[in-house]
């Protein structure tokens, strides 16, 4: 089933230059915009930027700011360790018909992108429900784009999303 879902989604790649550009944008460039948006959201939501004493407001909100990004970083590191331990191949290595839109090497499971962005999104959700849902949708979009781009199987992305959410939940309770 994993291969069948992958091949269906991967079937959207290599259909047109514009579609390929959109897939690469959401798989590779969009994540940088999400990181910037998360940082700006957290800083602006608490009016750190523009405050009379921004450093004071920043230090008052440092727990929320640091938890969100450090949770994502911790989850990503854990994903890298699991990639080494589990050593699951990427689609191009497992299926000879796959020519990914992005050059990726190394093991695939779990997706580091899906892990990081879901951990970040769930961390934000614990402080701001509506914004967290928007960031969760962004994490899903990034994961989906990475499947369509041919660099991950659906199980890689699903595993990353679950791992990221789990890490954020565990860090929340620390």
C-alpha positions as CSV (number, residue, x, y, z in Angstrom):
1,X,0.0,0.0,0.0
2,X,2.9,2.4,0.8
3,X,4.3,1.9,-2.7
4,X,0.9,2.3,-4.3
5,X,0.1,5.6,-2.5
6,X,3.7,6.8,-3.3
7,X,3.4,6.0,-7.0
8,X,0.0,7.7,-7.2
9,X,1.3,10.9,-5.6
10,X,4.7,10.8,-7.4
11,X,2.6,10.6,-10.6
12,X,2.1,14.3,-10.3
13,X,5.8,15.0,-10.7
14,X,7.4,15.4,-14.1
15,X,4.1,16.4,-15.7
16,X,4.9,20.1,-16.3
17,X,7.6,22.6,-15.6
18,X,5.2,24.8,-13.6
19,X,3.9,21.9,-11.5
20,X,7.4,20.6,-10.8
21,X,8.4,24.1,-9.7
22,X,5.5,24.2,-7.3
23,X,6.4,20.8,-5.9
24,X,10.0,21.8,-5.4
25,X,8.9,25.1,-3.8
26,X,6.7,23.4,-1.2
27,X,9.2,20.6,-0.6
28,X,12.3,22.7,-0.3
29,X,11.7,26.5,-0.1
30,X,8.4,26.8,1.7
31,X,9.9,25.2,4.9
32,X,12.2,28.2,5.3
33,X,9.2,30.5,5.0
34,X,7.4,28.5,7.7
35,X,10.3,28.9,10.1
36,X,10.4,32.6,9.5
37,X,6.6,32.8,9.9
38,X,6.7,30.9,13.2
39,X,9.4,33.1,14.6
40,X,7.6,36.3,13.5
41,X,4.3,35.0,14.8
42,X,5.7,34.2,18.2
43,X,7.5,37.5,18.5
44,X,4.6,39.6,17.1
45,X,2.0,37.8,19.0
46,X,3.6,38.9,22.2
47,X,4.5,42.3,20.9
48,X,8.2,41.7,21.5
49,X,9.0,43.8,18.3
50,X,7.9,47.3,18.9
51,X,7.7,47.1,22.7
52,X,9.3,49.8,24.8
53,X,11.6,47.2,26.3
54,X,11.7,44.4,23.8
55,X,14.4,42.5,25.6
56,X,12.3,42.4,28.7
57,X,9.3,41.1,26.9
58,X,11.4,38.6,25.0
59,X,12.9,37.2,28.2
60,X,9.4,37.0,29.7
61,X,8.3,34.9,26.7
62,X,11.5,33.0,26.3
63,X,9.9,29.8,27.6
64,X,7.4,29.7,24.8
65,X,9.8,30.8,22.1
66,X,12.5,28.4,23.2
67,X,10.1,25.5,23.7
68,X,8.7,25.8,20.2
69,X,12.0,25.9,18.4
70,X,14.0,23.7,20.7
71,X,11.3,21.0,20.5
72,X,11.5,21.1,16.7
73,X,15.3,20.8,16.9
74,X,15.2,18.0,19.4
75,X,12.7,16.1,17.3
76,X,14.8,16.6,14.2
77,X,17.9,15.2,16.0
78,X,15.9,12.2,17.2
79,X,14.7,11.6,13.6
80,X,18.3,11.7,12.4
81,X,19.2,9.0,15.0
82,X,16.3,6.9,14.0
83,X,17.3,7.2,10.3
84,X,20.7,5.7,11.2
85,X,19.2,2.9,13.3
86,X,16.4,2.0,11.0
87,X,18.2,2.5,7.6
88,X,15.2,2.6,5.3
89,X,15.9,3.5,1.7
90,X,14.5,6.5,-0.2
91,X,12.1,5.9,-3.1
92,X,14.8,6.4,-5.8
93,X,16.9,3.7,-4.2
94,X,14.0,1.3,-3.7
95,X,12.2,1.8,-7.0
96,X,14.2,2.1,-10.2
97,X,11.5,4.1,-12.0
98,X,11.8,7.1,-9.6
99,X,13.7,10.2,-10.6
100,X,13.2,12.6,-7.6
101,X,12.9,16.3,-8.2
102,X,15.3,17.0,-5.3
103,X,18.7,15.4,-4.8
104,X,18.5,13.6,-1.4
105,X,20.8,11.0,-0.1
106,X,20.8,8.9,3.1
107,X,18.1,7.1,4.8
108,X,14.4,8.1,4.6
109,X,12.5,7.0,7.7
110,X,11.4,9.1,9.5
111,X,11.2,12.3,7.4
112,X,13.2,14.9,9.2
113,X,11.2,17.7,7.6
114,X,7.9,16.2,8.7
115,X,9.3,15.6,12.2
116,X,10.6,19.1,12.7
117,X,7.6,21.0,11.3
118,X,5.1,18.9,13.2
119,X,7.0,19.3,16.4
120,X,7.1,23.1,15.8
121,X,3.4,23.2,14.9
122,X,2.2,21.2,17.9
123,X,4.4,23.2,20.2
124,X,2.8,26.4,18.9
125,X,-0.6,24.7,19.2
126,X,-0.1,24.2,22.9
127,X,0.2,28.0,23.3
128,X,-2.0,29.2,20.4
129,X,-4.6,26.8,19.1
130,X,-5.6,28.5,15.8
131,X,-2.0,29.3,14.8
132,X,-1.0,25.8,15.7
133,X,-3.5,24.3,13.3
134,X,-2.3,26.6,10.5
135,X,1.3,25.4,11.2
136,X,0.1,21.8,11.3
137,X,-1.4,22.2,7.8
138,X,1.9,23.7,6.7
139,X,3.7,20.6,8.1
140,X,1.3,18.3,6.2
141,X,1.8,20.3,3.0
142,X,5.6,20.1,3.3
143,X,5.4,16.3,3.9
144,X,3.0,15.8,1.0
145,X,5.3,17.8,-1.3
146,X,8.3,15.7,-0.3
147,X,6.3,12.6,-1.3
148,X,5.3,14.0,-4.6
149,X,8.9,15.2,-5.2
150,X,10.0,11.6,-4.9
151,X,12.2,11.9,-1.8
152,X,10.0,10.1,0.7
153,X,7.5,7.3,0.9
154,X,4.2,8.1,2.7
155,X,5.3,6.0,5.7
156,X,8.4,8.2,6.1
157,X,6.2,11.3,6.3
158,X,3.6,9.8,8.5
159,X,6.2,8.5,10.9
160,X,7.8,11.9,11.0
161,X,4.5,13.6,11.7
162,X,3.7,11.2,14.5
163,X,7.2,11.5,16.0
164,X,7.1,15.3,15.9
165,X,3.7,15.4,17.6
166,X,4.9,12.9,20.2
167,X,8.1,14.8,21.0
168,X,6.2,18.1,21.3
169,X,3.7,16.4,23.7
170,X,6.4,15.0,25.8
171,X,8.4,18.2,25.9
172,X,5.2,20.1,26.9
173,X,4.9,18.0,30.0
174,X,8.5,18.5,31.1
